[in-house]
Amino acid sequence: MLCLRKWLILDKAVFDILIYQNLNKSLVIKFLSMKKNITLIIILFTSLAFAQNEKIDSLKTDSRSKFISVGAKIGIPNLASINGEITLPILDNHFAPFIDYGTFNLDIDDTQSNINYTEYGVNLYFSNKSKGLYAGAGLAQLNSDFTFNNLTFEENGVSQVGSAKTTLDLNTLNLKLGFKTGGTIYFRFEIGYGMGSIPDSIEFTATSNGITESFSEEIPAIPGLSSDGILISNFGFGFSF
């Protein structure tokens, strides 16, 4: 601003000199117009340089690694869970231990369910910014209890109403490939496979009028589920800082 003020003072001084020397009026106007254009150019370049510096500072801030992430995941087999991840500052920020945990009760019509999911492991990021492509490995445990009410049983031609209970427990070694965006608000997507022993049938315990009986039912064919494991697919989001 001081330089610009000196420039304007110089304009006035030159203008007075030119008038004093009785020079052509059009020459004075052209001179002042040229000075005005040069002043505008100086202001424009100063503004562009300032904006460029701000942009560079912003990019430097965004490129910093964010070591802690907290969010949620929705998918298979976790259904819905909260997720925490901490990137270790050692080994060039490539390793990030994580834990997933979810528990909830669902009541749908005459079916009651209690589902608990836990997974812990480590993600290996291919970059050192705790974002981008990564590979993960973890141990997962899914425990679920189901109660089916108002079931109709028939024995010796007599129909009775009762209930049946069953449990389904899965323990798998999960191997995954994922991608996580950067920034304060992140999104992630994972696909993989959980290796473990999946039962072919489910054991039920039925109760009716004080009489208890056990029976088993085969698990129907489900895409992504086999006796050797289960397909993994989930979507997550949360905050990093």
C-alpha positions as CSV (number, residue, x, y, z in Angstrom):
1,M,0.0,0.0,0.0
2,L,2.9,2.4,0.8
3,C,4.4,1.7,-2.7
4,L,1.0,2.4,-4.3
5,R,0.6,5.6,-2.4
6,K,4.1,6.8,-3.6
7,W,3.1,5.9,-7.1
8,L,-0.1,8.0,-6.9
9,I,1.9,11.0,-5.5
10,L,4.3,10.6,-8.4
11,D,1.4,10.7,-10.8
12,K,0.2,14.0,-9.3
13,A,3.7,15.5,-9.4
14,V,4.1,14.5,-13.1
15,F,0.7,15.9,-13.9
16,D,1.6,19.2,-12.3
17,I,4.8,19.4,-14.2
18,L,3.2,18.6,-17.5
19,I,0.5,21.2,-16.9
20,Y,3.1,23.7,-15.9
21,Q,5.0,23.2,-19.1
22,N,1.8,23.6,-21.1
23,L,2.1,20.2,-22.8
24,N,-0.7,18.8,-24.9
25,K,-3.7,17.8,-22.8
26,S,-4.2,14.5,-24.6
27,L,-0.6,13.5,-23.8
28,V,-1.3,14.1,-20.1
29,I,-4.4,11.9,-20.3
30,K,-2.6,9.1,-22.1
31,F,0.2,9.2,-19.5
32,L,-2.2,9.0,-16.6
33,S,-4.1,6.1,-18.3
34,M,-0.9,4.2,-18.8
35,K,0.0,4.7,-15.1
36,K,-3.5,3.5,-14.1
37,N,-3.1,0.3,-16.1
38,I,0.3,-0.4,-14.6
39,T,-1.2,0.1,-11.1
40,L,-4.0,-2.3,-11.8
41,I,-1.6,-4.9,-13.1
42,I,0.5,-4.6,-10.0
43,I,-2.6,-5.0,-7.8
44,L,-3.7,-8.0,-9.9
45,F,-0.3,-9.8,-9.6
46,T,-0.1,-9.1,-5.9
47,S,-3.6,-10.7,-5.4
48,L,-2.8,-13.7,-7.5
49,A,0.5,-14.3,-5.5
50,F,-1.4,-14.1,-2.2
51,A,-4.1,-16.5,-3.4
52,Q,-1.4,-19.0,-4.6
53,N,0.4,-18.9,-1.3
54,E,-2.9,-19.6,0.5
55,K,-3.6,-22.6,-1.8
56,I,-0.1,-24.0,-1.2
57,D,-0.6,-23.7,2.6
58,S,-4.0,-25.4,2.3
59,L,-2.5,-28.3,0.3
60,K,0.3,-28.7,2.9
61,T,-2.3,-28.9,5.7
62,D,-4.5,-31.5,3.8
63,S,-1.5,-33.7,3.0
64,R,-0.6,-34.2,6.7
65,S,-1.2,-37.7,8.0
66,K,-4.2,-38.2,10.3
67,F,-3.3,-40.9,12.8
68,I,-6.7,-41.6,14.5
69,S,-10.0,-42.6,12.7
70,V,-13.3,-43.3,14.3
71,G,-16.4,-44.3,12.4
72,A,-19.0,-46.9,11.4
73,K,-19.2,-49.9,9.0
74,I,-22.2,-51.4,7.3
75,G,-22.0,-54.7,5.4
76,I,-21.3,-58.4,5.6
77,P,-20.8,-60.2,8.0
78,N,-20.7,-57.4,10.6
79,L,-24.2,-56.0,9.6
80,A,-23.5,-52.7,11.5
81,S,-20.5,-51.9,13.8
82,I,-18.4,-49.1,15.1
83,N,-14.8,-48.9,13.9
84,G,-11.6,-47.5,15.5
85,E,-8.2,-47.3,13.8
86,I,-4.8,-45.9,15.0
87,T,-1.9,-45.5,12.6
88,L,1.4,-46.2,14.2
89,P,3.9,-43.4,13.8
90,I,6.7,-46.1,13.5
91,L,7.6,-47.9,10.3
92,D,6.8,-44.8,8.2
93,N,3.0,-44.7,9.1
94,H,2.2,-47.9,7.1
95,F,0.6,-50.0,9.9
96,A,-2.8,-49.3,11.5
97,P,-4.3,-51.6,14.1
98,F,-8.1,-51.6,14.1
99,I,-11.1,-52.9,16.0
100,D,-14.7,-53.3,15.0
101,Y,-17.5,-53.9,17.5
102,G,-21.3,-54.2,17.0
103,T,-24.1,-55.5,19.2
104,F,-27.8,-55.0,18.8
105,N,-31.2,-56.7,19.2
106,L,-33.7,-57.1,16.4
107,D,-37.3,-57.9,16.7
108,I,-39.0,-58.7,13.4
109,D,-42.6,-60.0,13.6
110,D,-42.3,-63.1,15.8
111,T,-38.5,-63.4,15.5
112,Q,-36.2,-62.1,18.2
113,S,-32.4,-61.9,17.6
114,N,-29.3,-60.9,19.5
115,I,-26.2,-60.4,17.4
116,N,-22.7,-59.5,18.6
117,Y,-19.7,-59.0,16.2
118,T,-16.1,-58.4,17.1
119,E,-13.1,-58.1,14.9
120,Y,-9.5,-56.9,15.5
121,G,-6.5,-56.9,13.3
122,V,-4.2,-54.6,11.4
123,N,-4.3,-52.7,8.1
124,L,-1.2,-52.2,5.9
125,Y,-1.4,-48.9,3.9
126,F,0.6,-48.8,0.7
127,S,1.2,-45.0,1.2
128,N,2.5,-43.3,4.4
129,K,-0.5,-41.0,4.7
130,S,-2.9,-43.4,6.4
131,K,-5.2,-43.3,3.3
132,G,-5.5,-44.8,-0.1
133,L,-5.2,-48.5,-0.9
134,Y,-4.6,-51.0,1.9
135,A,-4.6,-54.7,2.8
136,G,-6.0,-55.9,6.1
137,A,-6.0,-59.0,8.2
138,G,-8.1,-59.7,11.3
139,L,-9.7,-62.3,13.6
140,A,-13.5,-62.0,13.7
141,Q,-16.2,-63.5,15.9
142,L,-19.9,-63.5,15.2
143,N,-22.2,-64.7,18.0
144,S,-26.0,-64.7,17.4
145,D,-29.1,-66.0,19.2
146,F,-32.5,-66.4,17.5
147,T,-35.9,-67.1,19.0
148,F,-38.9,-67.9,16.8
149,N,-42.2,-67.4,18.5
150,N,-45.8,-68.5,17.6
151,L,-44.6,-71.5,15.7
152,T,-47.1,-74.3,14.9
153,F,-46.1,-77.8,15.6
154,E,-48.1,-80.9,14.7
155,E,-47.7,-84.2,16.3
156,N,-50.1,-87.2,15.9
157,G,-52.5,-85.0,14.1
158,V,-52.6,-82.4,17.0
159,S,-51.4,-78.8,16.3
160,Q,-49.7,-76.9,19.1
161,V,-48.2,-73.4,19.3
162,G,-44.7,-73.0,20.7
163,S,-41.3,-71.5,20.1
164,A,-37.8,-72.5,18.9
165,K,-34.4,-71.2,19.8
166,T,-31.0,-71.5,18.0
167,T,-27.5,-70.1,18.0
168,L,-25.1,-69.4,15.2
169,D,-21.4,-68.8,16.0
170,L,-18.8,-68.0,13.4
171,N,-15.0,-67.6,13.9
172,T,-13.1,-66.5,10.8
173,L,-9.7,-65.2,9.7
174,N,-10.6,-62.2,7.5
175,L,-8.3,-61.1,4.7
176,K,-9.4,-57.9,3.0
177,L,-8.4,-55.3,0.4
178,G,-9.8,-51.8,1.0
179,F,-9.6,-48.1,0.0
180,K,-9.9,-45.1,2.4
181,T,-10.2,-41.5,1.4
182,G,-8.3,-38.7,3.1
183,G,-9.5,-35.6,4.9
184,T,-11.3,-35.0,8.2
185,I,-14.3,-36.9,6.9
186,Y,-13.4,-40.2,5.4
187,F,-15.1,-43.0,3.5
188,R,-13.8,-46.5,3.0
189,F,-14.8,-49.7,1.1
190,E,-13.6,-53.2,1.8
191,I,-13.9,-56.5,0.1
192,G,-12.4,-59.8,1.1
193,Y,-12.9,-63.3,2.4
194,G,-13.4,-64.8,5.9
195,M,-11.8,-68.2,6.2
196,G,-13.4,-70.5,8.8
197,S,-15.6,-73.5,9.4
198,I,-19.2,-72.7,8.5
199,P,-21.8,-75.3,9.8
200,D,-24.0,-77.0,7.2
201,S,-27.0,-77.1,9.5
202,I,-28.4,-75.3,12.5
203,E,-29.6,-77.0,15.7
204,F,-33.0,-75.8,17.1
205,T,-34.6,-76.4,20.5
206,A,-38.4,-76.3,20.3
207,T,-40.7,-75.9,23.3
208,S,-44.5,-76.3,23.4
209,N,-46.7,-76.9,26.4
210,G,-43.7,-77.7,28.6
211,I,-42.4,-80.3,26.1
212,T,-38.9,-79.6,24.7
213,E,-37.5,-81.3,21.5
214,S,-34.4,-80.7,19.5
215,F,-34.1,-80.9,15.7
216,S,-31.8,-79.6,13.0
217,E,-32.3,-77.8,9.7
218,E,-29.9,-77.4,6.8
219,I,-28.6,-73.9,6.0
220,P,-30.1,-72.9,2.7
221,A,-27.8,-71.9,-0.2
222,I,-26.7,-68.3,0.4
223,P,-24.6,-66.4,-2.1
224,G,-21.1,-65.7,-0.7
225,L,-21.5,-68.4,2.0
226,S,-19.8,-71.8,1.9
227,S,-18.6,-74.4,4.4
228,D,-15.1,-72.9,4.1
229,G,-15.9,-69.3,4.7
230,I,-17.9,-66.2,3.9
231,L,-17.5,-63.3,1.5
232,I,-16.8,-59.9,3.1
233,S,-18.1,-56.6,1.8
234,N,-18.7,-53.4,3.7
235,F,-18.8,-49.6,3.4
236,G,-17.6,-47.3,6.1
237,F,-17.4,-43.6,7.0
238,G,-16.2,-41.5,9.9
239,F,-13.8,-38.8,11.1
240,S,-10.0,-38.7,11.1
241,F,-7.8,-36.4,13.2
